[in-house]
């Protein structure tokens, strides 16, 4: 992650993120997948912002499935996932 441009991430959670919490993640696209997974995708300013985002998700009690950097120019994952 560089300090000049935000990095894009795809974060998968087990369960559904209730609409009322969407304001916590206003810079992220939130979608519900048919298998019960919630997908958050968007730009994160830096490592501190990523940690803050993950802390908010932890506080909501939804199990983290993965955090994956995404290539913003191609829209595809970079193949580096963090699976708990």
C-alpha positions, 0 to 999 in steps of 0.5 A: 500500500502506498501513501499517495493513492488509496488501495482497493480492497474486497472484504468478505464477511459471513452473514448479512450487514444490516442496512443501518450500519451501511453509513459506517462504510459509506465509501464502500460498495456493499452487496449481499451474495446468495450464499449468505456472504456480505461483500464490501469493496472499495478504496481504503486510504492507508493501513490505519484506515484499513485497521479502523474498517476491520475494527468496525467489522469486528465490533458488529460481530460478523465473522471475517472470511477474507481481506483481498487487495484488488487491482483498481485498474483491472478490477480483479484481485491481486491473488493475496488474500488473508483468510482467518 
